[in-house]
Amino acid sequence: MPTLFTRIIDGEIPGRFVWRDDRAVVFLTIAPITPGHVLVVPIDEVDHWVDLPAELAAHLMEVARQVGRAQMAAFSPRRIGMLIAGLEVPHCHLHLVPIDTEADLSFARADHSPDPAALDDAAARLRAALRDQGHGAAVATD
């Protein structure tokens, strides 16, 4: 049975994508800790990050680096935090969270009822920043 993330990747469940290439996607989480919180997800279903093939792990980190730069440009946080927890969905994913303090990395701060317009705005800002940085080919369509 496909994971929740595979169903999102395949378009069966809607997602606010900002990046898509042949190995990975990036979309906004439905429970953001801060505006612009995204998930970097391999297209292949790999449950635990320690089981990623080395090449795919390196690709996910490079995608995270490029998206993190776009988050810096779009949201002006002090840093971009990264979390790999993997307990909620059995499909590897990297959380990229714009942060100003370490407390901003707490899942207890997640907004479980975010304003859809705010999510749309965050996605649009990230897509624009990625385009500005020359990643037009990988930027997901609006």
Buried (B, 14 or more C-beta within 10 A) or exposed (E): EEBEBBBBBEEEEEBBBBBBBEEBBBBBBBBBBBBBBBBBBBBEBBEEBEEBEEEBBEBBBEBBEBBBBBBBBBBEBEBBBBBEEBEEBEBBBBBBBBBEEEEBBEEEEBBEEBEEEEBEBBBBBBBBBBBEBEBEEBBBEE
